């Protein structure tokens, strides 16, 4: 690749990872950080926090700037499936094969669990495509970094989960969205993953995916359990602001949220 080509590729990647979507604007949004006293009070009085504790126990953070979708999927999959302890995939990347030579013969050091490294396979969007290998969009090949909402839903369905897609377009009623998400957070064994534009919340970066952990009715706010602590902490955000951040354009349609459950439970 020529020097000009390398520079263009670098600018393209930077733009795609930082672009919030055509409808998103940098806004000043009040966010309440997880470590604050206000946050403690909100979680303490919340009556919609059934998801918070299992998600905390199985929380997976990103180890690169692109895998927010796989990290969020792994968190929810483990929250729903890890207690089974059987039939779970193993991610062997943490210990090199050459290092395993020192282990007792026949002994496997690996646990069965979902990780950002094994939630994608031949039936989902491939890792190289998540990392920018062009795919066909609108009749032409173009890079599509990360996971769009429906691509994330497919990754979860491949592993046997039910993933209901809710696109927050201009026709989506904000009150219906708020009520549906809050009701989910009050129930056990189903989860919400949100896809939103960071800049619409006044944060640096582009489109992002993370699970929600709780809803506080008094302040009408949701707790985003951000899977990228390198960039942003867990925060409480007003429902109207989160819905506005989801009502932004992604690659082919608006962002939104997934309602995720396990039909085998």
DABELMO-V902890 format. One record per residue. RES is the residue in one letter. PSI is psi in radians with two decimals (none if undefined). Layout:
res=<RES RES>
psi=<PSI PSI>
This chain:
res=<X X X X X X X X X X X X X X X X X X X X X X X X X X X X X X X X X X X X X X X X X X X X X X X X X X X X X X X X X X X X X X X X X X X X X X X X X X X X X X X X X X X X X X X X X X X X X X X X X X X X X X X X X X X X X X X X X X X X X X X X X X X X X X X X X X X X X X X X X X X X X X X X X X X X X X X X X X X X X X X X X X X X X X X X X X X X X X X X X X X X X X X X X X X X X X X X X X X X X X X X X X X X X X X X X X X X X X X X X X X X X X X X X X X X X X X X X X X X X X X X X X X X X X X X X X X X X X X X X X X X X X X X X>
psi=<2.40 2.89 -0.69 -0.74 -0.71 -0.73 -0.72 -0.74 -0.73 -0.73 -0.65 -0.82 -0.80 -0.70 -0.73 -0.64 -0.34 -0.31 2.17 -0.18 2.73 -0.51 -0.01 2.44 2.64 2.15 2.77 1.83 2.27 2.07 2.41 2.02 2.60 -0.60 -0.03 2.80 -0.64 -0.72 -0.76 -0.75 -0.73 -0.80 -0.67 -0.74 -0.16 2.42 0.22 1.15 0.42 -0.50 -0.40 -0.80 -0.82 -0.62 -0.70 -0.72 -0.48 0.37 2.35 2.21 2.82 2.55 0.10 3.02 -0.09 -0.39 0.69 -0.65 -0.93 -0.66 -0.72 -0.72 -0.74 -0.70 -0.84 -0.71 -0.76 -0.65 -0.57 -0.52 -0.38 -0.50 -0.32 -0.64 0.09 2.61 0.34 2.53 2.75 2.40 1.92 0.15 -0.33 -0.36 2.05 2.62 -0.61 -0.52 -0.44 -0.21 -0.38 -0.10 2.71 2.50 2.28 -0.06 2.27 2.19 0.00 2.40 2.66 2.07 2.85 2.43 2.87 -0.33 -0.24 0.12 -0.34 2.48 -2.88 -0.22 0.01 -3.12 2.30 2.72 -0.76 -0.49 -0.64 -0.60 0.06 -0.03 2.21 2.48 2.91 2.12 2.10 0.56 0.09 2.75 2.31 2.67 2.54 1.39 2.50 -2.77 2.23 2.95 -0.83 -0.53 -0.68 -0.73 -0.73 -0.71 -0.66 -0.69 -0.62 -0.54 0.24 0.11 2.78 2.22 1.88 2.16 2.25 1.83 2.21 1.43 -2.96 -0.40 -0.12 2.22 2.16 -0.69 -0.68 -0.74 -0.86 -0.81 -0.73 -0.77 -0.77 -0.71 -0.68 -0.74 -0.30 -0.19 2.66 2.71 0.42 2.64 2.88 2.20 2.25 2.47 2.02 2.92 2.11 -0.74 -0.48 -0.30 0.16 0.25 2.67 2.61 -3.03 -2.39 2.55 2.70 2.37 2.82 2.72 2.51 -0.42 2.87 2.32 1.99 -0.63 -0.71 0.02 0.96 2.64 2.59 2.00 2.07 1.40 2.21 0.03 1.33 -0.26 -0.50 -0.67 2.53 2.97 2.43 2.65 2.32 2.46 2.49 -0.78 -0.65 -0.70 -0.73 -0.69 -0.63 -0.47 -0.47 0.95 2.68 2.34 -2.58 -0.74 -0.26 3.13 2.81 -3.04 -2.45 2.82 2.44 2.01 2.29 3.01 1.90 -0.26 -0.09 none>
